[in-house]
Amino acid sequence: MPKLSPRPARDDGDENEDIAARRLRDALDKAAGYRQDEQHDEQEDREDSAASLDDKKEEKDAPFLMTEWSDLVSQRIEDAMRRGAFDNLAGKGKPQNLENNPFVPADQQTAINLLKKNDLVPEWIAARREVLSARDRLRDELKQAVSTIRRQMEEASDVEERAHLSQAWKRWLNAWHSRMEDLNYRIMIQNLKQPVRHLEIYQLILRDELVRAGADAAWQFDLR
């Protein structure tokens, strides 16, 4: 059996050197880790900068005028045609069926077609036409009234007659205001009935309608 030689004793100097070496290795490892983190952050910053430049280039190159958008759309359509995207469309080469409105729900198509064949329209469309006709009639009457009062004012020969016309004008303003309130109520109800928002009818404002009818801006528009 081999005889084990005793392990040589270590003095304090050797132990201190080991501690110093471990500390040095730890410091080097931490420094290397910091460098890797910094390199990773720098790489991310470069990638973000490159992406930002690409985005700016795309924004710069993107068309911004309607004509350019139109050209872009036409180009996309032509590209799709060359790829054969329209070669196998349903109903190709056959007459188009224009009876059905693509914007009408399927469950309402039959009713709409019956109304069309009998020269009828949905209730809300008929009501809309009546409201618009009432608005146009009111504007025509207001235009005639403004023309009449203007002529009478110009022909008035004395102060007393002009004062009488001024009082009559104020009474007319109140009457027109009352009529517009009634019409605006009908417009409000009609706007609630309409399924399409862009067909909204704007309510009337007395001052604006007077100016439209040709009333002088110096006339008294306030109601008394």
Secondary structure, 3 states (H helix, E strand, C coil): CCCCCCCCCCCHHHHHHHHHHHHHHHHHHHHHHHHHHHHHHHHHHHHHHHHHHHHHHHHHHCCCCHHHHHHHHHHHHHHHHHCCCCCCCCCCCCCCCCCCCCCCCHHHHHHHHHHHHCCCCCHHHHHHHHHHHHHHHHHHHHHHHHHHHHHHHHHCCCHHHHHHHHHHHHHHHHHHHHHHHHHHHHHHHHHHHCCCHHHCCCCCCHHHHHHHHCCCCCCCCCCC
